[in-house]
């Protein structure tokens, strides 16, 4: 076990037992304030550790790292230092924050400069994303989709169990969680219409995904094996691939989604390193038929993270506040049929080069049990269950991870606050709960190091009264809770 992953570690910084950011996590992100330029930070409890300040006080001197990388507006320069440097910095931060270490703890001025409340900073997009690929790697999701739109007896297409299916998307409109998005417009053709019309989507959907960020580049013509893949992955974020389903249904043949997807995708501001997730590695699916040699791998490569989506109406239909949360589905990241390592190996087997900051998303994540499929923003207000299927062109939203703690210890993963649904979507239903004219979500992500509890993700979707807003309101709570709205 890595020293920084030790579940017995405690920080001298007060960390709530259900905090998203215990000392075992220490995710990296980019932030700024009114008086500090964009820079690298690490989350701990309700605070952000300013790595520029930490370096200026000399706490990284023994690492022989160029301090300038911490003053960048993206993590790319830091990531370019390589895995030994990422691990050394995380281990050093863990040591500095350990309750037994007085080096920073005893220095009042250093503490003042190095630690900022998360509520006082603005989180930015964590990396410069050159390229984005979206996979389709949940067998339960692919099966559910096939049962709905094709022959249930042949739900999976012939190639699905032979290759990690994916498509190359655009990176220009990937934004940090909380960024407002315009409600997309495009061509719409209802089933009973003879010709398409032009207008704003009425079926805006969202997809719960986990994305990994490339940490080591390759040259054109090179490929990455499954055994080498981990050395090329910096960490994971939460990812929401917004989708306009009514636009998608008309445009996706023959080349797949276009305007229905490229208007925006949201990613969490915090990136959790693979090192931090190592305690949750588990065995994956038995892949039958046997995959080709370049996709074979050894060891436990899946990650056991519980996924949960819930809806928390802020206002009832009668206008009365209602705080009762309803869970609409459960799933787990371990249900990925194709692992990250296989995805990356397949992506590069033809010699396609990858660059630092490239992002690769998992595709919608569903599970095998009833209630563990992802639930979509609903087509024509209908929901149906077929054996173990809850109607779903996809789901999603933002996960919250819990798990990791036997003694009030640290939570941890990524915090992902939400971009809301735009006005004019009052007819859409999410698992039977009507969206108001505007909608927002709050989310937490965490993972606590506890061998007796699994990490989990959950999302809380809140409906609000009609209102307009051009900015995000970030509360001073332990997680970023944004109220953001799409604009026409």
NORLIN-V253270 format. One line per field, one symbol per residue. phi: phi as a letter, one per 20 degrees, with the letter a starting at -180 (. if undefined). burial: # if it has 24 or more other C-alpha atoms within 12 Angstrom, else .. A space follows every 50 residues. Layout:
# NORLIN-V253270
phi: ???
burial: ???
This chain:
# NORLIN-V253270
phi: .fgfegfefcdfegcfgdffcfffelfdbdcbcfdcfgaeccebleddef fffgffenfdgfeldffffeeeebfgffgffoggfgfffffffgffefge degegedgffgfeedcfgfdddedgfceeebccdebdeffffffffffdc fgfcfefgefedcffabedddfdecfgoffcfffdrecbggeeecfcdrf fdcfcbcecddddfdbecegoecdeffeggfddfaccebcegbefffffe efeddnfcffcffrcdcffddeffgfegfdfcfeffecffffgfdfbcne dfcecfdbdcdcfecffenefbdeecedacbbfffffdegffgfffgdfe nfeccgngccefngddceefndefdefmelmdccdcleddgafrcprdec dcqnadclegeraceceddeeffndfefcdlndffffcbccdbccbbdfb fecefbdbcddddcffadbdceddfeefcfdedccfdf
burial: ..##############################...#.############# #####...##....#.#.###############.##############.. ...#.....##.####################################.. .....#...############.################...........# ##################....#####.###################### ......########################...##........####... ###############..........########################. ..################..#########...#.....############ #####...########################################## ..##############..#..###...##########.
